[in-house]
Each structure stands twice: as structure tokens, then as C-alpha cells.
Amino acid sequence: MTNMTNILNRAANTVEPPKQLPAGQYLFNVMSYADKDDQGNLLTSSGGHQKVDFLVQAIAPLEVDPAQMEGVNLPFRMRHSMVLTDNSLFRFRTFLEKHLGIQGENQTFVELLQQAAGRQFRGTVVHRSGTRPGDTNLYANISETFPAS
């Protein structure tokens, strides 16, 4: 267990950023999903569209430079967000049915989502720069997904 006194007594300038998940393709496991916040409000994107956030774990590198994996601790947790619009619903359906392998004729998206935990998929991780002024950080994002097998 972490001792908060020891953490808070460390010199702040000695703390290094955690190692990013290197760009490449990984096997991911879906841990959970959220379509509402803690107050029960629908999650929305910065553009005001409804979204679903999947909490996922990168559990194995598939197409990644092994030298870049040094110092990276797997499983590596991250979010995979999908914005829902009339134009993106087919992509969302493809992710649930084809990439996660959820089968269910005439099921609603809610019913499909309830089966997502524990499912695996392959995903490509890319790095994107922060968009806020002065933000020079790189952020790991899942840019595309595929079936696990």
C-alpha cells in the first residue's frame, strides 16, 4: 500500500512523467464502459454529442518496437471514447459486433454495451499533441480498432 506521507515528502522536481504506451498495435481488454457521469448525466463530447467511454487495458503488444516497451508496465489502462451521432452509429455498431464479437439480433445498443466487459480487441495506439495553448504533452489515443483474432 502506498504511504502518502512518503509521497508528499518527496521533492517535486524529482518526479518524472510515467512512460507512455508506445505507438503501435496492442491487444486490449474492455474492463467497463460509462455513458453517464457520477450525477447520472449523459456523457458528452466537447462538441456536445453523446459519447461512451470504455475503460480498457492494453494487455499485450502485437506490433510494437520491443525496444520502446522498456519501462512500460502492462496492463496499461486507458480510455477509448466513441462519440455518438447519426453518422457514427454504424462505426459504433461495428466496434461492438465485429471488433468485440458481441452477437445479438434485434438488441439495443444498451443491451450490446452490457456485454462489452471482458471482451478483447486489437487497437492501434497513436500519440497526439495537446490542443490547449501551452500544452506540450503527448497523449496516447486508440485511433483504430480490429477484431482480436
Contacts in CASP RR format, 6 or more apart in sequence:
PFRMAT RR
TARGET T0000
AUTHOR 0000-0000-0000
METHOD contacts of the structure
MODEL  1
MTNMTNILNRAANTVEPPKQLPAGQYLFNVMSYADKDDQGNLLTSSGGHQ
KVDFLVQAIAPLEVDPAQMEGVNLPFRMRHSMVLTDNSLFRFRTFLEKHL
GIQGENQTFVELLQQAAGRQFRGTVVHRSGTRPGDTNLYANISETFPAS
19 71 0 8 1.000
19 72 0 8 1.000
19 73 0 8 1.000
20 72 0 8 1.000
20 127 0 8 1.000
20 138 0 8 1.000
20 140 0 8 1.000
21 58 0 8 1.000
21 72 0 8 1.000
21 76 0 8 1.000
21 78 0 8 1.000
21 125 0 8 1.000
21 140 0 8 1.000
22 61 0 8 1.000
22 64 0 8 1.000
22 65 0 8 1.000
22 68 0 8 1.000
22 69 0 8 1.000
22 72 0 8 1.000
22 125 0 8 1.000
23 64 0 8 1.000
23 125 0 8 1.000
23 126 0 8 1.000
23 127 0 8 1.000
23 140 0 8 1.000
24 61 0 8 1.000
24 62 0 8 1.000
24 63 0 8 1.000
24 64 0 8 1.000
24 124 0 8 1.000
24 125 0 8 1.000
24 126 0 8 1.000
25 61 0 8 1.000
25 62 0 8 1.000
25 63 0 8 1.000
25 64 0 8 1.000
25 122 0 8 1.000
25 123 0 8 1.000
25 124 0 8 1.000
25 125 0 8 1.000
26 58 0 8 1.000
26 59 0 8 1.000
26 60 0 8 1.000
26 61 0 8 1.000
26 62 0 8 1.000
26 64 0 8 1.000
26 122 0 8 1.000
26 123 0 8 1.000
26 125 0 8 1.000
27 58 0 8 1.000
27 59 0 8 1.000
27 60 0 8 1.000
27 62 0 8 1.000
27 120 0 8 1.000
27 121 0 8 1.000
27 122 0 8 1.000
27 148 0 8 1.000
28 56 0 8 1.000
28 57 0 8 1.000
28 58 0 8 1.000
28 59 0 8 1.000
28 80 0 8 1.000
28 120 0 8 1.000
28 121 0 8 1.000
28 122 0 8 1.000
28 123 0 8 1.000
28 142 0 8 1.000
29 56 0 8 1.000
29 57 0 8 1.000
29 59 0 8 1.000
29 75 0 8 1.000
29 118 0 8 1.000
29 119 0 8 1.000
29 120 0 8 1.000
30 54 0 8 1.000
30 55 0 8 1.000
30 56 0 8 1.000
30 100 0 8 1.000
30 116 0 8 1.000
30 117 0 8 1.000
30 118 0 8 1.000
30 119 0 8 1.000
30 120 0 8 1.000
30 121 0 8 1.000
31 54 0 8 1.000
31 55 0 8 1.000
31 56 0 8 1.000
31 57 0 8 1.000
31 77 0 8 1.000
31 117 0 8 1.000
31 118 0 8 1.000
32 54 0 8 1.000
32 55 0 8 1.000
32 117 0 8 1.000
33 52 0 8 1.000
33 53 0 8 1.000
33 54 0 8 1.000
33 55 0 8 1.000
33 113 0 8 1.000
33 116 0 8 1.000
33 117 0 8 1.000
34 43 0 8 1.000
34 52 0 8 1.000
34 53 0 8 1.000
34 55 0 8 1.000
35 42 0 8 1.000
35 43 0 8 1.000
35 50 0 8 1.000
35 51 0 8 1.000
35 52 0 8 1.000
35 53 0 8 1.000
35 113 0 8 1.000
36 42 0 8 1.000
36 43 0 8 1.000
37 43 0 8 1.000
42 50 0 8 1.000
43 50 0 8 1.000
43 51 0 8 1.000
43 52 0 8 1.000
43 53 0 8 1.000
44 50 0 8 1.000
44 51 0 8 1.000
45 51 0 8 1.000
45 81 0 8 1.000
45 83 0 8 1.000
49 83 0 8 1.000
49 84 0 8 1.000
49 85 0 8 1.000
50 83 0 8 1.000
50 84 0 8 1.000
51 81 0 8 1.000
51 82 0 8 1.000
51 83 0 8 1.000
51 84 0 8 1.000
52 81 0 8 1.000
52 82 0 8 1.000
52 84 0 8 1.000
52 92 0 8 1.000
52 113 0 8 1.000
53 79 0 8 1.000
53 80 0 8 1.000
53 81 0 8 1.000
54 79 0 8 1.000
54 80 0 8 1.000
54 81 0 8 1.000
54 82 0 8 1.000
54 116 0 8 1.000
55 77 0 8 1.000
55 79 0 8 1.000
56 77 0 8 1.000
56 78 0 8 1.000
56 79 0 8 1.000
56 80 0 8 1.000
56 142 0 8 1.000
57 74 0 8 1.000
57 75 0 8 1.000
57 76 0 8 1.000
57 77 0 8 1.000
57 78 0 8 1.000
58 74 0 8 1.000
58 75 0 8 1.000
58 76 0 8 1.000
58 78 0 8 1.000
58 125 0 8 1.000
59 74 0 8 1.000
59 75 0 8 1.000
59 120 0 8 1.000
60 74 0 8 1.000
61 69 0 8 1.000
61 74 0 8 1.000
62 122 0 8 1.000
78 140 0 8 1.000
78 142 0 8 1.000
80 142 0 8 1.000
80 145 0 8 1.000
82 88 0 8 1.000
82 91 0 8 1.000
82 92 0 8 1.000
82 95 0 8 1.000
84 92 0 8 1.000
89 109 0 8 1.000
92 109 0 8 1.000
93 109 0 8 1.000
93 112 0 8 1.000
95 121 0 8 1.000
95 145 0 8 1.000
96 102 0 8 1.000
96 109 0 8 1.000
96 112 0 8 1.000
96 113 0 8 1.000
96 116 0 8 1.000
97 103 0 8 1.000
97 104 0 8 1.000
97 112 0 8 1.000
98 147 0 8 1.000
99 121 0 8 1.000
99 122 0 8 1.000
99 145 0 8 1.000
99 146 0 8 1.000
99 147 0 8 1.000
99 148 0 8 1.000
100 115 0 8 1.000
100 116 0 8 1.000
100 119 0 8 1.000
100 120 0 8 1.000
100 121 0 8 1.000
101 119 0 8 1.000
101 147 0 8 1.000
102 112 0 8 1.000
102 115 0 8 1.000
102 116 0 8 1.000
102 119 0 8 1.000
104 111 0 8 1.000
104 112 0 8 1.000
120 148 0 8 1.000
121 145 0 8 1.000
121 146 0 8 1.000
121 147 0 8 1.000
121 148 0 8 1.000
122 145 0 8 1.000
122 146 0 8 1.000
122 147 0 8 1.000
122 148 0 8 1.000
123 142 0 8 1.000
123 143 0 8 1.000
123 144 0 8 1.000
123 145 0 8 1.000
123 146 0 8 1.000
124 142 0 8 1.000
124 143 0 8 1.000
124 144 0 8 1.000
124 145 0 8 1.000
125 140 0 8 1.000
125 141 0 8 1.000
125 142 0 8 1.000
125 143 0 8 1.000
126 140 0 8 1.000
126 141 0 8 1.000
126 143 0 8 1.000
127 138 0 8 1.000
127 139 0 8 1.000
127 140 0 8 1.000
127 141 0 8 1.000
128 138 0 8 1.000
128 139 0 8 1.000
128 141 0 8 1.000
129 135 0 8 1.000
129 136 0 8 1.000
129 137 0 8 1.000
129 138 0 8 1.000
129 139 0 8 1.000
130 136 0 8 1.000
130 137 0 8 1.000
130 138 0 8 1.000
130 139 0 8 1.000
END
